């Protein structure tokens, strides 16, 4: 009953036009769920003190913590509260107050105690919400789910306009400056359905490229080849990202650097790692001759073992975590499709430079670390490619009979337009470890874990151009514990 009445508020009064007026025009959010803490977020319209409180009931009568934060102009009046001293594995409700005006009430949830075993866990995996290409009906539906967290794996904003048959427009042009990124976030976060999903669940977030610049690699981008200039842009983009995400104060960026990758424990049932494959990666292979579309063919540099997606420090951190893993499931949340995808017609072998195929040695090191883990059930969850995918991650993609070391699901896109169906059908025919793929549909993945299996549903909208669109299960899969690999349900 508490859950149902809260969701009525999310869909109605809590997100009425009046509730979006100053001083809380962008709603509220929570993130980084730990067993005894969460991060609470809002961005207000002016500088000054902002009160906050978190309670064990939706009417906020059993308040367990409260305090005051300061909204500063240098951080776009954003507020990040590290709410600690909470009890594990339970819902909480929270709100902010400024100048006597209260925000909408948000609902969050702490992670289970690390030593306990929850009966199940549920996550949404989502990415790629180009504002101009559709409405956020998927978020309206995600808000009504019973979840432990939303996993958002990149392209929260788009720094530039693109696509066909646009239903709404960005304000301003391509973002390169701090104020431009702030304005873009403000436009995205003004959407009531996105606000509802933030208010309903804690989010675990990582970024991809469009939070900064399309297909950037480390300190340069394809249209930004000067590192000195580009790092200034990256600093602006990283600051705006931190200002608008429910991230802790400890993750506040230092110029063009920001530690984002992290690890989350959900009792003994799952340990989740969120990776950053943008900030530290090597430049694209053969970039001097790279053609439009980022296709690599006969590029020896692609195979260089020194090339990295994660950087040396993050690779070592990941491998150490896999060695120490002790939960029933490992869950790896990262940006894009990890499975090899040979895109070449016939006998030609063509790979996408900007994905894991552009860094096969780095992918092999990651999968070797997964294979060596004492936990033998690993899910890899991704986004970026604007379509839904289910794949067996092989020890050796050149040998279809080699061991499957992990199971991968890409949760489509919220709105961003994807490849043609004919192209995807060709990819499926040439890559037998890709077990399913769907394009031209939009939504998110819904992952349910228990001790015996992972149940994954691709939830897709009837019409991304309709803000009131219905949603349905497009495909469903099961991964049995102890038997990695995709099985249609």
C-alpha positions as CSV (number, residue, x, y, z in Angstrom):
1,X,0.0,0.0,0.0
2,X,2.8,2.4,0.8
3,X,4.4,1.7,-2.6
4,X,1.1,2.1,-4.5
5,X,0.2,5.4,-2.8
6,X,3.7,6.8,-3.4
7,X,3.5,5.9,-7.1
8,X,0.1,7.7,-7.4
9,X,2.0,10.8,-6.1
10,X,4.8,10.3,-8.6
11,X,2.3,10.1,-11.5
12,X,0.1,13.0,-10.2
13,X,0.3,15.6,-7.4
14,X,4.0,15.2,-6.6
15,X,4.9,16.2,-10.2
16,X,2.2,18.7,-10.9
17,X,3.2,21.9,-12.6
18,X,3.2,23.7,-9.3
19,X,5.7,21.2,-7.8
20,X,8.1,22.0,-10.6
21,X,8.1,25.8,-9.8
22,X,11.0,27.4,-7.9
23,X,12.9,26.6,-5.9
24,X,13.0,22.9,-7.1
25,X,12.5,23.0,-10.9
26,X,14.4,19.8,-11.5
27,X,12.8,17.6,-8.8
28,X,14.8,15.3,-6.5
29,X,17.0,12.2,-6.9
30,X,18.9,9.6,-4.9
31,X,21.8,7.4,-5.8
32,X,24.8,5.3,-4.7
33,X,22.8,2.9,-2.5
34,X,24.9,1.3,0.2
35,X,23.6,-0.8,3.1
36,X,23.7,2.2,5.5
37,X,23.7,5.2,3.3
38,X,22.4,6.9,0.1
39,X,23.1,10.1,-1.7
40,X,20.3,12.7,-1.9
41,X,20.3,15.3,-4.7
42,X,18.5,18.4,-5.9
43,X,19.3,21.5,-7.8
44,X,17.6,24.7,-6.6
45,X,17.0,28.0,-8.3
46,X,19.1,30.3,-6.1
47,X,22.0,30.2,-3.6
48,X,21.4,29.7,0.1
49,X,20.7,27.1,2.8
50,X,18.7,24.0,1.8
51,X,17.2,21.8,4.5
52,X,16.9,18.1,4.0
53,X,15.3,15.2,5.9
54,X,14.9,11.4,5.4
55,X,12.3,9.3,7.1
56,X,11.1,5.7,7.4
57,X,7.6,6.5,6.2
58,X,6.1,8.3,3.2
59,X,4.5,11.0,5.3
60,X,7.9,11.8,6.8
61,X,6.7,11.4,10.4
62,X,9.5,9.0,11.4
63,X,12.5,11.2,10.5
64,X,15.8,9.4,11.1
65,X,18.2,12.2,9.8
66,X,18.0,15.8,8.9
67,X,20.4,18.7,8.2
68,X,21.2,21.7,6.1
69,X,23.3,21.9,3.0
70,X,24.4,25.0,1.1
71,X,23.5,25.6,-2.6
72,X,26.5,27.4,-4.1
73,X,26.6,29.3,-7.4
74,X,30.0,27.7,-8.3
75,X,28.2,24.2,-8.4
76,X,25.0,25.5,-10.2
77,X,23.1,25.5,-6.8
78,X,23.2,21.7,-6.8
79,X,22.9,19.9,-3.4
80,X,24.5,16.5,-2.7
81,X,23.7,15.0,0.7
82,X,25.5,11.9,2.0
83,X,22.7,10.5,4.2
84,X,24.3,8.0,6.5
85,X,23.3,5.9,9.5
86,X,20.4,4.2,7.8
87,X,19.2,0.6,8.1
88,X,20.0,-1.9,5.4
89,X,17.6,-3.2,2.8
90,X,14.6,-1.0,3.3
91,X,12.8,2.0,1.7
92,X,13.2,5.6,2.9
93,X,11.5,8.8,1.9
94,X,13.1,12.2,1.7
95,X,12.6,15.8,0.8
96,X,14.3,19.2,0.7
97,X,13.1,22.6,2.0
98,X,14.2,26.1,0.9
99,X,12.7,29.4,2.0
100,X,9.7,27.6,3.5
101,X,8.9,25.7,0.3
102,X,9.2,21.9,0.3
103,X,10.3,19.8,-2.7
104,X,8.5,16.8,-4.0
105,X,8.9,13.7,-1.8
106,X,11.4,11.1,-3.2
107,X,11.6,7.4,-2.4
108,X,14.9,5.6,-2.1
109,X,16.2,2.3,-0.9
110,X,19.3,1.1,0.9
111,X,21.2,-2.0,-0.2
112,X,20.8,-5.2,1.8
113,X,23.2,-5.9,4.6
114,X,26.4,-7.4,3.1
115,X,26.1,-10.5,5.2
116,X,22.4,-11.3,4.4
117,X,20.9,-13.0,1.4
118,X,17.9,-11.2,-0.2
119,X,15.4,-13.4,-1.9
120,X,15.8,-11.4,-5.1
121,X,17.1,-8.1,-6.6
122,X,15.6,-6.1,-9.4
123,X,17.3,-3.5,-11.6
124,X,16.5,-1.5,-14.7
125,X,19.3,-1.1,-17.2
126,X,19.0,2.0,-19.4
127,X,20.9,4.4,-21.5
128,X,20.8,6.8,-24.5
129,X,18.0,9.3,-24.0
130,X,18.3,11.8,-26.9
131,X,15.8,14.4,-25.9
132,X,14.8,15.4,-29.4
133,X,14.1,11.9,-30.8
134,X,11.3,10.8,-28.5
135,X,9.4,11.3,-25.3
136,X,10.4,9.7,-21.9
137,X,7.4,7.4,-21.6
138,X,9.8,4.6,-20.7
139,X,10.8,6.5,-17.6
140,X,7.1,6.9,-16.6
141,X,6.8,3.1,-16.7
142,X,10.1,2.5,-15.0
143,X,8.9,4.7,-12.1
144,X,6.2,2.2,-11.3
145,X,8.5,-0.8,-11.1
146,X,9.6,-2.2,-7.7
147,X,13.4,-1.9,-8.0
148,X,16.6,-2.0,-5.9
149,X,18.2,0.5,-8.3
150,X,18.2,2.0,-11.8
151,X,21.5,1.3,-13.6
152,X,22.1,4.1,-16.1
153,X,25.1,3.4,-18.3
154,X,25.6,6.5,-20.4
155,X,24.5,9.2,-22.8
156,X,22.2,11.0,-20.2
157,X,22.4,14.1,-22.4
158,X,23.5,14.6,-26.0
159,X,25.8,17.5,-26.5
160,X,24.6,18.0,-30.1
161,X,21.5,17.6,-32.2
162,X,21.1,14.7,-34.7
163,X,18.6,12.3,-36.0
164,X,15.4,12.3,-38.1
165,X,11.7,13.1,-37.4
166,X,12.5,15.0,-34.2
167,X,9.6,15.5,-31.8
168,X,11.2,18.3,-29.7
169,X,14.3,20.5,-29.9
170,X,17.4,21.2,-27.9
171,X,17.8,24.7,-26.6
172,X,21.1,26.0,-28.0
173,X,23.7,24.4,-30.2
174,X,26.6,22.0,-29.6
175,X,27.8,22.1,-26.0
176,X,31.4,22.9,-25.3
177,X,31.2,25.4,-22.3
178,X,30.1,24.9,-18.7
179,X,27.0,27.1,-19.0
180,X,26.0,25.3,-22.2
181,X,26.3,21.8,-20.6
182,X,24.3,23.2,-17.6
183,X,21.6,24.4,-19.8
184,X,21.4,21.1,-21.6
185,X,21.0,19.2,-18.3
186,X,18.4,21.6,-17.2
187,X,16.4,21.0,-20.3
188,X,16.6,17.2,-19.9
189,X,15.9,17.2,-16.2
190,X,12.8,19.4,-16.7
191,X,11.0,16.4,-18.2
192,X,8.4,15.2,-15.6
193,X,8.7,11.5,-16.5
194,X,12.5,11.6,-16.0
195,X,11.9,13.4,-12.7
196,X,9.5,10.7,-11.7
197,X,12.0,7.9,-12.3
198,X,14.6,9.7,-10.3
199,X,12.2,10.3,-7.4
200,X,11.1,6.7,-7.4
201,X,14.4,4.8,-7.2
202,X,18.1,5.2,-6.3
203,X,20.3,5.4,-9.4
204,X,23.8,4.0,-10.1
205,X,25.3,6.0,-12.9
206,X,28.2,6.0,-15.3
207,X,28.8,8.0,-18.5
208,X,29.6,7.4,-22.1
209,X,30.7,9.9,-24.8
210,X,27.8,12.3,-25.4
211,X,28.0,13.7,-21.9
212,X,31.2,15.3,-23.3
213,X,31.6,14.9,-27.1
214,X,30.7,12.2,-29.6
215,X,33.2,9.3,-29.7
216,X,35.8,11.1,-27.5
217,X,38.8,9.0,-26.3
218,X,40.6,10.1,-23.2
219,X,42.0,13.6,-24.0
220,X,40.7,14.1,-27.6
221,X,37.6,13.8,-29.7
222,X,37.3,13.2,-33.5
223,X,36.4,16.9,-34.0
224,X,38.5,18.0,-31.0
225,X,42.1,16.8,-31.8
226,X,43.9,19.3,-29.5
227,X,44.3,17.9,-26.0
228,X,44.9,21.3,-24.4
229,X,41.7,22.7,-25.7
230,X,39.7,19.4,-25.3
231,X,40.6,18.9,-21.7
232,X,39.1,22.3,-20.9
233,X,35.9,21.2,-22.5
234,X,36.1,17.8,-20.6
235,X,36.5,19.7,-17.3
236,X,33.3,21.7,-18.0
237,X,31.4,18.6,-19.0
238,X,32.5,16.6,-16.0
239,X,31.6,19.4,-13.6
240,X,28.1,19.7,-15.1
241,X,27.7,15.9,-14.9
242,X,28.6,15.9,-11.2
243,X,26.3,18.8,-10.6
244,X,23.3,17.0,-12.0
245,X,23.8,13.4,-10.9
246,X,23.1,11.9,-7.4
247,X,26.8,11.4,-6.7
248,X,28.6,11.9,-3.4
249,X,30.6,14.9,-2.6
250,X,33.7,12.8,-2.6
251,X,33.3,12.3,-6.3
252,X,33.4,16.0,-7.1
253,X,35.6,16.4,-10.2
254,X,39.1,17.9,-10.1
255,X,39.3,19.8,-13.4
256,X,39.1,17.2,-16.3
257,X,39.5,14.3,-13.9
258,X,36.7,12.5,-11.9
259,X,36.7,9.1,-10.3
260,X,33.4,7.5,-11.4
261,X,34.0,3.7,-11.4
262,X,32.7,2.1,-8.3
263,X,31.6,-1.2,-6.6
264,X,28.3,-1.9,-4.9
265,X,27.3,-4.9,-2.7
266,X,23.8,-6.2,-2.5
267,X,24.0,-8.7,0.3
268,X,25.5,-12.1,-0.7
269,X,23.3,-12.2,-3.8
270,X,25.2,-9.8,-6.1
271,X,28.1,-7.5,-6.3
272,X,27.9,-4.8,-9.0
273,X,30.7,-2.9,-10.6
274,X,30.1,0.2,-12.6
275,X,32.9,0.9,-15.1
276,X,34.2,4.1,-16.9
277,X,35.4,3.2,-20.4
278,X,35.8,6.8,-21.6
279,X,38.1,8.8,-19.4
280,X,41.1,6.5,-19.5
281,X,40.9,4.8,-22.9
282,X,43.5,4.8,-25.6
283,X,42.8,6.8,-28.8
284,X,41.1,5.0,-31.7
285,X,43.2,2.5,-33.6
286,X,44.4,3.6,-37.0
287,X,42.8,7.0,-36.4
288,X,44.8,8.8,-39.0
289,X,43.0,6.8,-41.7
290,X,39.8,6.0,-39.9
291,X,36.8,6.5,-42.2
292,X,33.4,7.9,-41.5
293,X,31.5,5.3,-39.5
294,X,34.6,4.3,-37.4
295,X,35.0,1.0,-39.3
296,X,38.3,-0.8,-38.9
297,X,39.5,-3.3,-41.5
298,X,43.0,-4.7,-41.7
299,X,44.2,-2.5,-38.9
300,X,47.1,-4.1,-37.0
301,X,47.1,-1.4,-34.3
302,X,43.7,-2.7,-33.2
303,X,45.4,-5.8,-31.8
304,X,48.1,-3.9,-29.9
305,X,48.2,-5.5,-26.3
306,X,49.1,-2.1,-24.8
307,X,45.8,-0.5,-25.9
308,X,43.3,0.0,-23.1
309,X,39.6,0.8,-22.6
310,X,39.7,1.2,-18.8
311,X,43.3,2.4,-18.1
312,X,45.9,0.5,-16.1
313,X,44.6,1.5,-12.6
314,X,40.9,0.7,-13.3
315,X,41.9,-2.6,-15.0
316,X,43.9,-3.6,-11.9
317,X,41.0,-2.5,-9.6
318,X,38.6,-4.6,-11.7
319,X,40.8,-7.7,-11.7
320,X,41.3,-7.4,-8.0
321,X,37.6,-7.2,-7.4
322,X,37.0,-10.3,-9.5
323,X,39.6,-12.2,-7.5
324,X,37.9,-11.2,-4.2
325,X,34.3,-11.7,-5.4
326,X,32.1,-13.7,-3.0
327,X,28.5,-13.0,-3.9
328,X,26.3,-15.3,-5.9
329,X,26.4,-13.1,-9.0
330,X,28.9,-10.6,-10.5
331,X,27.1,-7.8,-12.3
332,X,29.2,-5.6,-14.6
333,X,27.5,-2.3,-15.7
334,X,29.4,-0.7,-18.5
335,X,28.8,1.5,-21.5
336,X,28.4,-0.6,-24.7
337,X,28.2,-4.0,-26.4
338,X,31.1,-6.1,-25.2
339,X,30.7,-9.2,-27.5
340,X,32.7,-9.3,-30.6
341,X,30.6,-8.1,-33.6
342,X,32.2,-8.7,-37.0
343,X,30.4,-6.3,-39.3
344,X,32.1,-7.3,-42.5
345,X,30.2,-8.7,-45.5
346,X,31.2,-12.2,-46.6
347,X,34.8,-13.1,-45.8
348,X,35.8,-9.5,-44.8
349,X,36.3,-8.7,-41.1
350,X,35.2,-5.2,-40.1
351,X,35.0,-3.9,-36.6
352,X,33.8,-0.8,-34.9
353,X,36.6,1.4,-33.6
354,X,34.7,3.0,-30.8
355,X,33.5,-0.1,-29.1
356,X,35.2,-3.1,-27.4
357,X,36.1,-4.4,-30.8
358,X,38.5,-1.5,-31.2
359,X,40.3,-2.7,-28.0
360,X,40.2,-6.6,-28.2
361,X,43.3,-7.1,-26.0
362,X,41.7,-5.0,-23.2
363,X,38.4,-7.0,-23.6
364,X,40.4,-10.3,-23.4
365,X,42.0,-9.1,-20.1
366,X,38.7,-8.2,-18.7
367,X,37.1,-11.6,-19.7
368,X,40.1,-13.4,-18.4
369,X,39.6,-11.7,-15.0
370,X,36.0,-12.7,-15.1
371,X,36.9,-16.3,-15.9
372,X,39.4,-16.5,-13.1
373,X,36.9,-15.2,-10.5
374,X,35.7,-17.7,-7.8
375,X,32.2,-16.4,-8.7
376,X,31.2,-18.2,-11.9
377,X,28.0,-16.4,-12.7
378,X,28.6,-13.0,-14.3
379,X,26.2,-10.7,-16.1
380,X,27.5,-7.9,-18.3
381,X,25.0,-5.1,-18.8
382,X,25.5,-2.3,-21.4
383,X,23.9,0.4,-23.6
384,X,25.2,2.8,-26.3
385,X,24.3,0.9,-29.5
386,X,20.6,2.0,-29.5
387,X,19.3,-1.5,-29.8
388,X,18.7,-4.6,-27.6
389,X,21.2,-7.4,-27.6
390,X,21.7,-10.8,-25.8
391,X,25.1,-12.5,-26.2
392,X,27.3,-15.3,-24.9
393,X,30.7,-13.8,-24.0
394,X,33.3,-16.3,-25.1
395,X,36.7,-17.1,-23.9
396,X,37.7,-17.1,-27.6
397,X,35.3,-15.5,-30.0
398,X,37.1,-17.1,-33.0
399,X,36.0,-20.6,-31.7
400,X,32.2,-20.9,-31.3
401,X,32.7,-24.0,-29.1
402,X,35.0,-22.2,-26.6
403,X,33.7,-21.6,-23.0
404,X,31.1,-19.0,-22.3
405,X,32.5,-17.0,-19.4
406,X,29.7,-14.5,-19.0
407,X,26.3,-13.5,-20.3
408,X,25.6,-10.1,-21.8
409,X,22.5,-8.0,-22.2
410,X,22.3,-4.5,-23.8
411,X,19.2,-2.7,-22.6
412,X,18.4,-0.7,-25.7
413,X,17.9,3.0,-25.7
414,X,15.3,5.2,-24.0
415,X,14.8,7.3,-27.2
416,X,18.0,7.3,-29.3
417,X,17.6,6.0,-32.9
418,X,19.4,2.8,-33.8
419,X,20.7,0.8,-36.8
420,X,18.5,-0.6,-39.5
421,X,16.9,-4.0,-39.1
422,X,18.5,-5.3,-42.2
423,X,22.0,-4.5,-40.8
424,X,21.3,-6.1,-37.5
425,X,20.0,-9.3,-39.2
426,X,23.3,-9.5,-41.1
427,X,25.2,-9.1,-37.9
428,X,23.2,-12.0,-36.3
429,X,23.9,-14.3,-39.2
430,X,27.7,-13.8,-39.0
431,X,28.2,-13.8,-35.2
432,X,26.8,-17.0,-33.7
433,X,27.5,-16.0,-30.1
434,X,25.0,-13.1,-30.5
435,X,21.9,-14.9,-29.5
436,X,19.3,-12.1,-30.1
437,X,19.1,-8.5,-31.2
438,X,16.3,-6.0,-31.8
439,X,16.3,-2.5,-33.3
440,X,13.7,0.1,-34.0
441,X,12.2,-0.4,-30.5
442,X,12.9,1.7,-27.4
443,X,12.8,1.2,-23.7
444,X,14.9,-0.5,-21.1
445,X,16.0,-3.9,-19.7
446,X,14.5,-5.3,-16.5
447,X,16.8,-7.7,-14.6
448,X,15.6,-9.9,-11.7
449,X,18.2,-12.0,-9.8
450,X,17.7,-14.7,-7.4
451,X,19.9,-17.6,-6.2
452,X,19.0,-19.8,-9.1
453,X,18.7,-17.6,-12.1
454,X,18.7,-14.2,-13.8
455,X,15.5,-13.2,-15.5
456,X,16.0,-10.4,-18.1
457,X,13.1,-8.7,-20.0
458,X,13.4,-6.2,-22.8
459,X,10.6,-3.7,-22.1
460,X,9.7,-1.6,-25.2
461,X,7.3,1.2,-25.9
462,X,4.5,1.0,-28.4
463,X,5.5,4.4,-29.8
464,X,8.5,6.5,-28.6
465,X,6.9,9.5,-30.3
466,X,3.8,9.3,-28.0
467,X,4.4,10.7,-24.4
468,X,1.5,8.4,-23.2
469,X,2.8,5.3,-24.9
470,X,2.1,1.9,-23.4
471,X,4.9,-0.6,-22.7
472,X,5.2,-4.4,-23.1
473,X,7.8,-7.2,-22.9
474,X,9.4,-7.5,-26.3
475,X,11.7,-10.4,-25.4
476,X,12.6,-12.4,-22.2
477,X,15.6,-14.5,-21.3
478,X,16.8,-16.7,-18.4
479,X,20.4,-17.3,-17.3
480,X,20.6,-20.3,-15.0
481,X,23.0,-20.1,-12.2
482,X,26.0,-22.3,-12.9
483,X,25.2,-22.4,-16.7
484,X,26.3,-19.1,-18.3
485,X,24.7,-18.3,-21.6
486,X,21.5,-16.8,-23.1
487,X,18.4,-19.0,-23.0
488,X,15.1,-17.5,-24.4
489,X,12.2,-17.7,-22.0
